[in-house]
């Protein structure tokens, strides 16, 4: 069997009168949508419309729950007890699951958002909170985790369905972690550079750090494009183009994880 990969995008991050991202355009090029659940972005109306949009285009849907930090877009670290994190996750995933049920589609995955994701990468307590929340749902969703992280190891040992994720439009540190967004060059916008990075991630299972050193990623199941990146549509299109050219099949996670 050749290479198979999922292409996921954070979506549904508009709320109220505020429009963030170009979901109607980017949805045409991805296979999985991670939908904001109201805490860091999104609202009930946007959640339903995003689920419907994904369904219309045959895109699988997952929950993108984050910290209760609307003003900070969920990108500010918070100090919460693990049981609080678990319940915040269950609350948000449950809300999106209801919209999925209403639209008669399956909730495919869960991907923690922003600071919660980055903190859980190396925090066993937060990772276990994610795992406990997943147990509240049947069938249990796939969880997206940063490839080659402690979070991946803990989830795999717990028997959770894991999808290992790499980031097309984010710079990596030498330790294999995402470079903080306030560091110059942390967000990559050049489609040609992103194409080269994606092929290296998928076929060589590695990327380059900001120091120019090779970073091993191991197997990658899903490539993320951030919906709020101004170049998100061009990036998603260019990734699909290069993957097709290289003979890589782009399919939703549920088909191979």
N, C-alpha and C positions, 0 to 999 in steps of 0.2 A: 504494500500500500504506500502511495506517495504521501507527501506532506499535506496535512489538513490543519487549518487554522480558523479561529473565530476572530471577527473584527467587531469590537464593542465600542460604543460611544455613550458618554454621559448625556442624558436627554431630559426633557421636562423640567428644565431649571428656570423657566419663566415663572412669574407669580404676580397676581393682581394686574396692575397696569404696566408691569416691567417685562420686557421681552429680552431673553438671553439665549443666544445660540440660534442656529438655522436648522431646526429639527426637520422641517419639511423637505429640506434639500439633502441633508446628510443621511437621513434614514434610507435613502435609495442605494447607499453604498456599504452599509454595515449589515451584520447578521445578528447582532444582539444589542438591545437598548437597555442601559441601566438608568432607571427612571427615579428622579428625585422624589422624596416622600413627604415634603412639607417642612422638615426641620431646618435644613440648610438652604433649601430652595424648593420651588414648586408649590402648588396648592391643589385642592381637590379637583377643580375644573381642569387644570393643566394635566393632572395625573390621568384623568379619564381620557382626555383628548390625545395624550401621548400614547396611551395603551392602544387606542383605536388607530392611531397613525401607524404604529408598529405592526399591528395586525393586518392593516390594509396592504402593507408592503412585505408581508411574510417575514418580519423581523421578530426574533424571540425577545421576551421581556423579562427583565430582572429588576429587583429593588435596589435603590442606591441610598441607603439610610445614612444619616450623619449626625453630628452633634447638634443640639438645639442652639444654633448660632446663625440666624438669618442675616444679621448685620455683617458678620465676618465670612459669610458664604461657607461656613463649616470648616474653614481652614485655620482656625485658632485652636491651639491645644486647650483641653479642658481637663480638670481633675475630678473624675467621677468614680464612684464605687463600681466594681464590676457588675453587681446586680442591677444598678441603675442603667448601665450601658446595655445589659441584656434586655431590660424591659423597654428602653427607648427603641432598641432594634425591633423587638417583637411588635411594638405599637406601629412603627412605620411600615415594616414588612406586611403586617396584617392589613393595613390600609390599602396598600397597593395590591395585595392579594385579592381584596374584595373587588377592586376594579377589574382585575384579570378574570375573576369568576363571572362578573357581570358581562364581560365581553367574550366569555367562553374560550379563554386561552389559558395555557398553563404558565405559572410563575416559574421561569427557568432557573434563575440564579439570584444570589445576593452579593452585592459588592459594597462594602463599607466605603464611605466617602471621605475625602480630604484628610483632615487631621486625625480622624478616627482610624482610617486606613493606615496612615503613616505611623501612628503610635502603636497600633496592633501588630505591625510588621515584626517588631522585636519584643513585644510585651505578652508573655504567656497568659497573664490574668485577663487582658483585653481579648486575646484570641479565644480563651475559654468562654468568655461572655458571648462572643459571636457564635461559638459552637452550641452553647446552651439555648440561644435564641433560635437557631436553625431547627433544634429538636421540637420546637413548638409547632412545626408545620409538616403536613403530610400531603403529597410526597415531599421529602426533605429537599430543599433547593441545593443546587451547586453553589459553592462559595468561591469567589474570585480572590486570589491571594497573590502577593508579589512573588515572582519566581525566585527560588533560592533564598527564602526568608525563614525565620523561626516560625512565623505563622504557618507557612506551608508545612513544615515538619510536624507541628502539633496537630494540625487538621488532618494530615494523612494518618498519623498514629491513632487518631480518634475515629478513623473510619469514615470521615466526611468526604463527600464527593467534591474534589478539588479541581479547579481550573487555574493553571499557572499563568500569570499575566506579565506582559512586558509593555513598556510605554514607548510608543513611536515618537511622541512629541515632547518628551521630558528627558533632561540630562541625568546621567547616573554618576554617583560617586564611586571611588575605588572600592568601597565596601559593598557595592551593588544596591545601594539605596537611592531614592530619588533626591536630587539636589533641591534644597528649599527654593521656593518660588521667588524669594527676594534676592537671590543670587543672580547676577547677570548671566544670561545664556541658559537659565534653567528650563525655559520654555522654548522649544524649537519650532520654527515656522516655515522653514525652507522645505518644500515638498521633495526636491531632488535628494537632499540630505536624508530626509526621513525614509525615502525609498531604499536607500543603501542600508540604513540602520535596520529596517524591517527584514530585509532578506538575510542579513547577517544574524539577526535574532532567531529567525525561523529555521534557517538551514545550518548555521554554525553554532547555534545555541549560545551566543555571546554578543556583547556590545562593547563599546569603548567608554571609558570613564572620561570625566572632564580633564583628567591628567594625562589622557592618551594611552592609558593602560587597558589591557583586555580584561573584561569582567565576564566570568562564566555565569550563564543564566540557567543552564540545564534545559530540559524540555519546556517549550512555550506553547500554551494552548490558545491564548487569546492576546491580541494586540489592541491596546486602548488608544483611542483618539478622543481628546477632550472637546466636548461640544462647545465650550465657551472660548476655545482658541479661535481667533478671527479667521484663520485659514483652515478651519475644520473641514469644510466641504472639499476644498482643493486637496487637502491632505488625504481624506478618505478616498477620493477618486484616484489619486496617484497611487495609493497603497493597493487598491483593487487592481489597477492597471499592471503594476509590477508583479504582483502575486500571480495574476493570470499569465503573464509573459513567462514567469519562472515555473509554471506548472503546479502551483500550489492551490489546492482546493479550499475555497472560503465557505465555511458552513457554520451553523449555530452550534454552540457547545453541546446541546442535548443530543446531537448526532454522534458524538464520539467520546464524551467524558462519562 
